[in-house]
Amino acid sequence: MRIAHVSDCYLPRTGGIESQVRALAMAQVAAGDEVRVITATPGHRVSPSRSEILDGQEIDGIRVHRVAMRVPFDLPIHLRTRAHVADLLTANAVDVVHVHAGVISPFAWGALRATHELKMPTLVTVHSMWGPLARPGFKATYEIGRLSRWGMQVSAVSRTAADRISAAIPGLGEVLVVPNGIDPSAWQIEHAVRDDSELRVVTVMRLAPRKRIIPLLRIIAHARQSDERIYLTVIGDGPDRSRAEKFARDHGLAEAVTFTGRLDNAGIRSVFAVSDVFIQPSVRESFGLAALEARSAGLPVVARAGTGTTQFISDGVEGLIAADDAGSAAALIRLARDRELLNSLSAHNASTAPSQTWPAVLEQVRVGYAEALKRIGK
């Protein structure tokens, strides 16, 4: 199949959506598909020529086309997105276009206008959790509601996220679930011998307000009031790092919390190997790929109810689900005191692969493509 992915961001950026788009594209290439990626992220040239945009560059067996221009703060914006994407899709025949978007994705929405004009089968996957902002009249809601009427198929990365989209756009039709994928074998690790006198907690996140690093530190402080020896390692970087480090110092957590900064996958696995449990404090998590990686590494996961993470973490099976921050602190205390439960959850996760493996995810993506083709009458 000839597939064109559209993503505001892509390599060399390595955030959540762009990393998942790359992994999906590579899995499709391995399955025999012809895949290209259209992105607003610049490569070695900030403003490529039209011929360079059309020709693209091969990376990992994927043809990457960069519709980029010099803008402040490297924002994924191009003033002629629609025209350039239309040129690309006209010059390079594809069977389906797969657009990846968050709530605010200017390049993705511009590309959707191009696929609309060309009447091309299009699957759009929303990777974010829509909240109160996603209501009629909001940009993303308007674009999806308007464009879906000509045959675009909409999907989300979890049932929870899909239900939010359906609620925001009455009459949209079925929102499919196309989850993120993982290679569980890449996260299978040898764990260090546990010290039952302490609980080693780890999280992986971008240190930004919506990921809730400060509330997580409050959770740790609350849990440590139980006199259990609970420690936290924070993997990641972002605008809230200095604030979080100051909060830890000011609240007596300097010896209990370690900030590693950003780590590659090998570095993350090395921290997972000496950890007991993964915690995800976000309440707006549409999926939670880092939690899935930790679960695949054999770590129990503490996460919040009402998030996409509950698609692969069931309470008492792969981890513990909390209704609020107090519940998250209580879950950590429970795991620190109940080693039988901790070991049971760990053994299950280490021996049972999650269902979001690439072969299974590729099948669900194919269903989305088939629905997009059906909607356009092909």
C-alpha distance (Angstrom), angle and dihedral (degrees) to the residues before:
residue distance angle dihedral
M1 . . .
R2 3.81 . .
I3 3.81 108.9 .
A4 3.80 132.1 -179.2
H5 3.80 117.3 -164.0
V6 3.81 118.4 -159.4
S7 3.80 118.5 -158.6
D8 3.80 130.7 162.6
C9 3.80 88.8 -138.6
Y10 3.81 133.4 31.5
L11 3.80 139.6 149.4
P12 2.98 131.6 -2.0
R13 3.81 81.1 40.3
T14 3.79 110.9 73.9
G15 3.79 106.5 -165.4
G16 3.78 125.2 134.8
I17 3.81 102.1 -84.9
E18 3.79 96.1 39.9
S19 3.81 92.4 48.1
Q20 3.79 90.8 50.0
V21 3.82 92.4 47.6
R22 3.80 89.7 52.0
A23 3.81 92.5 48.5
L24 3.82 91.6 48.2
A25 3.81 92.1 48.0
M26 3.82 91.4 49.2
A27 3.81 91.2 49.2
Q28 3.80 89.6 51.3
V29 3.81 92.1 49.2
A30 3.81 88.9 50.8
A31 3.82 88.0 52.0
G32 3.81 90.5 55.2
D33 3.80 101.8 -97.7
E34 3.80 124.7 138.5
V35 3.79 104.7 -123.7
R36 3.78 136.2 -174.7
V37 3.81 132.2 174.8
I38 3.81 125.1 -145.4
T39 3.80 113.4 -160.9
A40 3.81 143.1 161.6
T41 3.81 91.6 -137.6
P42 3.82 110.5 110.2
G43 3.79 123.5 -130.3
H44 3.80 124.8 -163.1
R45 3.82 90.0 -34.4
V46 3.78 119.0 54.0
S47 3.81 94.3 -157.1
P48 3.82 110.1 28.3
S49 3.80 121.4 -165.6
R50 3.80 122.0 -107.4
S51 3.81 91.3 -102.2
E52 3.81 91.1 50.1
I53 3.80 89.8 50.9
L54 3.81 92.1 49.8
D55 3.82 94.5 44.7
G56 3.79 96.8 43.6
Q57 3.78 125.5 -177.8
E58 3.79 128.9 -87.2
I59 3.81 114.4 -120.8
D60 3.84 122.0 168.8
G61 3.80 89.2 -11.3
I62 3.82 89.8 -56.0
R63 3.81 123.3 115.8
V64 3.83 106.1 -130.3
H65 3.81 119.9 -160.5
R66 3.81 116.1 -167.0
V67 3.80 114.8 -155.1
A68 3.79 91.7 -173.6
M69 3.77 139.3 151.1
R70 3.79 136.0 173.8
V71 3.82 109.2 -87.4
P72 3.83 132.8 155.5
F73 3.81 116.3 -81.9
D74 3.85 90.8 6.9
L75 3.80 90.9 -85.4
P76 3.84 114.8 -177.9
I77 3.79 93.7 -113.0
H78 3.79 132.4 126.9
L79 3.79 122.9 177.5
R80 3.82 91.2 -141.8
T81 3.81 100.1 39.9
R82 3.79 95.1 133.1
A83 3.81 94.1 48.4
H84 3.81 95.4 45.7
V85 3.80 93.9 46.0
A86 3.80 90.5 47.8
D87 3.82 88.9 51.3
L88 3.79 91.2 50.2
L89 3.79 95.0 48.3
T90 3.79 91.2 46.7
A91 3.81 93.7 49.1
N92 3.81 94.8 42.8
A93 3.79 113.8 46.1
V94 3.81 114.6 -138.3
D95 3.80 133.9 174.7
V96 3.79 96.9 -142.9
V97 3.80 139.3 6.7
H98 3.81 118.9 -139.6
V99 3.81 112.4 -160.8
H100 3.82 118.9 -164.9
A101 3.80 117.1 -157.6
G102 3.76 147.4 164.4
V103 3.79 124.8 -157.5
I104 3.81 90.3 -79.6
S105 3.80 109.9 37.4
P106 3.82 110.0 140.5
F107 3.80 95.3 177.1
A108 3.80 93.2 48.5
W109 3.80 93.0 50.2
G110 3.81 90.8 48.6
A111 3.80 89.8 51.1
L112 3.81 90.3 51.0
R113 3.78 89.4 58.4
A114 3.81 88.2 54.5
T115 3.82 93.8 50.7
H116 3.80 88.3 46.8
E117 3.80 92.0 55.1
L118 3.81 91.5 46.1
K119 3.83 91.4 44.9
M120 3.80 90.7 -130.6
P121 3.82 123.4 165.3
T122 3.79 105.0 -101.5
L123 3.79 134.6 -173.1
V124 3.79 113.6 -167.3
T125 3.80 116.8 -164.0
V126 3.80 116.1 -161.7
H127 3.81 108.0 -150.6
S128 3.81 97.1 -173.6
M129 3.78 135.9 76.1
W130 3.78 109.7 -111.7
G131 3.78 116.0 -137.6
P132 3.82 134.7 176.8
L133 3.82 92.2 -50.2
A134 3.80 91.8 65.9
R135 3.78 97.3 79.9
P136 3.81 131.9 123.0
G137 3.79 109.1 -61.5
F138 3.81 94.3 31.5
K139 3.79 112.0 120.8
A140 3.80 99.1 -115.4
T141 3.78 93.2 42.0
Y142 3.78 91.7 50.6
E143 3.80 94.2 48.3
I144 3.79 95.1 47.9
G145 3.79 93.2 43.4
R146 3.80 92.9 48.4
L147 3.79 98.6 42.0
S148 3.80 96.3 42.3
R149 3.79 89.1 67.9
W150 3.81 91.2 72.0
G151 3.77 94.6 52.7
M152 3.79 111.1 -75.5
Q153 3.82 114.1 147.3
V154 3.81 116.3 -140.0
S155 3.80 124.6 -150.4
A156 3.79 138.4 171.9
V157 3.80 132.7 -157.0
S158 3.81 95.5 -114.5
R159 3.80 139.1 19.1
T160 3.81 90.1 -112.6
A161 3.80 91.4 55.4
A162 3.82 91.5 43.6
D163 3.80 91.3 54.0
R164 3.82 90.3 52.5
I165 3.81 90.7 54.4
S166 3.80 92.3 47.5
A167 3.80 90.1 51.5
A168 3.81 91.6 49.3
I169 3.81 94.9 50.7
P170 3.82 113.1 39.4
G171 3.78 112.5 -155.5
L172 3.80 94.4 21.4
G173 3.79 93.4 126.2
E174 3.78 126.9 -134.7
V175 3.79 115.5 -12.6
L176 3.79 106.8 -151.0
V177 3.80 124.0 -142.3
V178 3.80 113.4 -124.8
P179 3.82 104.7 170.5
N180 3.75 128.4 -157.8
G181 3.78 114.3 -95.5
I182 3.77 136.5 -132.1
D183 3.79 141.5 -173.2
P184 3.83 100.0 -131.8
S185 3.80 92.5 -165.1
A186 3.81 89.2 65.0
W187 3.82 88.6 62.9
Q188 3.79 100.7 43.7
I189 3.80 106.2 116.7
E190 3.78 142.2 170.5
H191 3.79 108.3 -109.2
A192 3.78 123.8 -141.6
V193 3.80 118.8 -117.7
R194 3.80 108.8 -83.2
D195 3.78 124.2 -118.1
D196 3.80 101.9 -139.9
S197 3.80 91.3 -158.7
E198 3.81 92.3 71.1
L199 3.79 141.3 35.8
R200 3.80 117.7 -135.3
V201 3.81 111.0 -154.8
V202 3.80 124.1 -170.4
T203 3.79 135.1 -172.0
V204 3.81 133.3 -177.2
M205 3.79 116.9 -155.8
R206 3.75 147.8 128.0
L207 3.78 104.7 -96.3
A208 3.79 96.4 -122.1
P209 3.82 131.1 125.4
R210 3.82 96.6 -102.2
K211 3.82 90.5 56.8
R212 3.84 89.5 56.6
I213 3.80 103.4 -135.2
I214 3.84 93.0 161.3
P215 3.83 93.3 52.0
L216 3.82 87.2 48.5
L217 3.80 90.7 55.9
R218 3.80 88.4 50.4
I219 3.82 88.6 51.8
I220 3.81 90.0 53.4
A221 3.81 91.7 47.3
H222 3.81 90.0 50.0
A223 3.81 92.6 48.2
R224 3.81 92.5 49.2
Q225 3.80 90.3 56.3
S226 3.80 85.0 75.3
D227 3.83 87.1 69.9
E228 3.80 90.1 -116.7
R229 3.80 113.6 137.8
I230 3.79 99.6 -116.1
Y231 3.81 121.3 167.3
L232 3.79 131.1 -175.1
T233 3.81 131.8 -151.7
V234 3.81 115.1 -164.0
I235 3.81 115.5 -157.5
G236 3.78 115.4 -166.3
D237 3.76 143.9 48.7
G238 3.77 138.2 -123.1
P239 3.79 146.3 125.6
D240 3.82 94.6 -55.2
R241 3.82 96.1 54.7
S242 3.82 98.3 97.7
R243 3.80 90.6 44.2
A244 3.81 90.7 49.7
E245 3.80 93.0 48.4
K246 3.81 90.3 50.2
F247 3.81 90.7 48.1
A248 3.82 89.8 52.4
R249 3.81 91.7 50.7
D250 3.81 93.8 45.1
H251 3.81 93.6 49.3
G252 3.79 99.9 46.9
L253 3.80 95.6 -102.0
A254 3.80 98.9 115.0
E255 3.82 91.9 107.8
A256 3.79 94.0 39.7
V257 3.81 101.4 50.1
T258 3.81 127.8 58.2
F259 3.81 122.9 -167.9
T260 3.81 111.1 -157.3
G261 3.78 99.5 176.5
R262 3.78 120.1 -138.8
L263 3.83 115.9 -19.2
D264 3.79 132.2 -173.2
N265 3.80 119.3 -120.7
A266 3.80 92.5 -89.3
G267 3.79 90.0 53.6
I268 3.79 91.7 47.5
R269 3.81 91.0 51.0
S270 3.81 90.5 51.2
V271 3.82 90.1 55.6
F272 3.80 91.8 44.8
A273 3.82 88.3 54.4
V274 3.81 91.6 63.4
S275 3.82 96.2 38.2
D276 3.81 131.4 92.3
V277 3.80 104.1 -159.9
F278 3.81 140.9 10.4
I279 3.80 120.8 -136.5
Q280 3.79 127.9 -160.5
P281 3.82 112.8 -170.6
S282 3.82 98.6 178.1
V283 3.80 116.9 117.5
R284 3.82 93.3 -167.4
E285 3.78 99.4 55.2
S286 3.80 110.7 139.8
F287 3.81 92.0 -169.4
G288 3.80 118.1 -20.8
L289 3.80 108.0 -136.1
A290 3.81 93.7 -178.2
A291 3.81 89.1 55.6
L292 3.81 90.2 51.0
E293 3.80 90.2 50.8
A294 3.80 90.5 50.5
R295 3.80 91.4 47.2
S296 3.83 88.9 50.9
A297 3.80 88.2 51.9
G298 3.81 89.8 57.4
L299 3.80 99.2 -101.0
P300 3.81 120.4 136.8
V301 3.81 110.7 -124.1
V302 3.80 127.9 -136.9
A303 3.81 108.8 -158.8
R304 3.77 141.0 156.6
A305 3.79 126.2 -94.0
G306 3.79 116.2 -113.8
T307 3.80 94.8 38.5
G308 3.79 131.3 110.4
T309 3.80 89.3 -109.6
T310 3.80 89.3 77.9
Q311 3.81 86.8 70.7
F312 3.81 88.4 78.5
I313 3.81 103.4 15.6
S314 3.80 115.4 70.5
D315 3.78 119.7 -172.8
G316 3.79 110.4 -99.1
V317 3.82 93.8 6.0
E318 3.82 110.3 66.1
G319 3.79 95.5 3.6
L320 3.79 143.2 -46.8
I321 3.81 126.9 -60.9
A322 3.80 118.4 -148.0
A323 3.79 128.7 -159.3
D324 3.81 94.1 -149.9
D325 3.81 143.3 -7.2
A326 3.80 92.4 -79.5
G327 3.79 87.4 54.6
S328 3.81 90.4 51.3
A329 3.81 90.4 53.3
A330 3.80 90.1 47.5
A331 3.82 89.9 50.9
L332 3.81 91.0 54.8
I333 3.80 91.5 48.5
R334 3.80 89.9 49.0
L335 3.81 92.3 51.8
A336 3.81 91.4 46.3
R337 3.81 90.4 54.4
D338 3.81 101.2 34.7
R339 3.79 105.6 59.1
E340 3.79 91.7 167.9
L341 3.81 89.9 61.0
L342 3.81 92.2 44.3
N343 3.80 91.9 50.9
S344 3.81 92.2 45.8
L345 3.81 93.0 52.8
S346 3.79 90.9 45.5
A347 3.80 93.0 49.4
H348 3.80 91.7 50.3
N349 3.80 93.5 50.1
A350 3.80 93.3 45.7
S351 3.81 93.7 50.0
T352 3.82 101.7 36.8
A353 3.79 121.6 64.1
P354 3.81 117.4 -141.2
S355 3.79 118.3 -112.8
Q356 3.82 93.2 -120.2
T357 3.81 94.6 86.3
W358 3.79 118.9 142.6
P359 3.82 96.5 -107.0
A360 3.82 90.1 53.5
V361 3.80 93.7 43.1
L362 3.81 92.1 49.2
E363 3.80 88.6 56.4
Q364 3.81 90.6 52.6
V365 3.80 90.8 47.6
R366 3.82 88.7 52.2
V367 3.79 89.2 54.5
G368 3.80 88.7 54.0
Y369 3.79 91.4 50.0
A370 3.81 91.2 48.2
E371 3.81 90.5 52.5
A372 3.81 90.9 49.1
L373 3.81 90.3 51.5
K374 3.79 90.6 47.3
R375 3.81 92.7 50.5
I376 3.79 91.6 53.2
G377 3.80 91.3 46.6
K378 3.81 98.7 -109.5
